[in-house]
Amino acid sequence: MIFLGVALLVLGLFANIPILWPVGIILLVVGIVFELRGMAGHAVRGRRHYY
C-alpha cells in the first residue's frame, strides 16, 4: 500500500492529475500506519504480519 501511494503521488505529479494527490497521500498514510502496527506486534485486520 505504501508503494501504491508513492506511485500515485509520482504519477499525479508528472501527469498533472490533481485527484491522484489526495488518494496517494491517503494510501501512503494508511500503509505507514499498518506497517507500524505490524512492527509493534499488533494484528492488522486479523493478520499477524502486514505483508
C-alpha positions as CSV (number, residue, x, y, z in Angstrom):
1,M,0.0,0.0,0.0
2,I,2.9,2.3,0.7
3,F,4.3,1.7,-2.8
4,L,0.9,2.3,-4.4
5,G,0.6,5.6,-2.5
6,V,4.1,6.7,-3.7
7,A,3.3,5.6,-7.2
8,L,0.1,7.6,-7.3
9,L,1.9,10.7,-6.0
10,V,4.6,10.5,-8.6
11,L,2.0,9.8,-11.4
12,G,-0.1,12.7,-10.2
13,L,3.0,14.9,-10.3
14,F,4.2,14.0,-13.7
15,A,0.8,13.6,-15.4
16,N,-0.7,16.7,-13.7
17,I,-3.8,14.8,-12.5
18,P,-4.8,16.5,-9.2
19,I,-7.1,13.8,-7.9
20,L,-4.2,11.4,-7.6
21,W,-2.5,13.6,-4.9
22,P,-5.2,13.1,-2.1
23,V,-5.6,9.4,-3.0
24,G,-1.9,8.8,-2.9
25,I,-1.5,10.6,0.4
26,I,-4.3,8.7,2.0
27,L,-2.9,5.3,0.8
28,L,0.6,6.3,1.9
29,V,-0.6,7.2,5.4
30,V,-2.7,4.1,5.8
31,G,0.1,1.9,4.6
32,I,2.5,3.5,7.1
33,V,0.0,3.1,9.9
34,F,-0.5,-0.6,9.0
35,E,3.3,-1.1,8.8
36,L,3.9,0.5,12.2
37,R,1.1,-1.6,13.8
38,G,2.5,-4.7,12.3
39,M,6.0,-3.9,13.6
40,A,4.6,-3.2,17.0
41,G,3.2,-6.8,17.2
42,H,-0.4,-5.9,16.8
43,A,-2.6,-7.8,14.4
44,V,-3.7,-5.8,11.4
45,R,-7.1,-6.9,10.0
46,G,-6.8,-10.3,11.6
47,R,-3.2,-11.0,10.3
48,R,-0.2,-11.1,12.5
49,H,2.1,-9.5,9.8
50,Y,1.1,-7.0,7.2
51,Y,2.8,-8.1,4.0
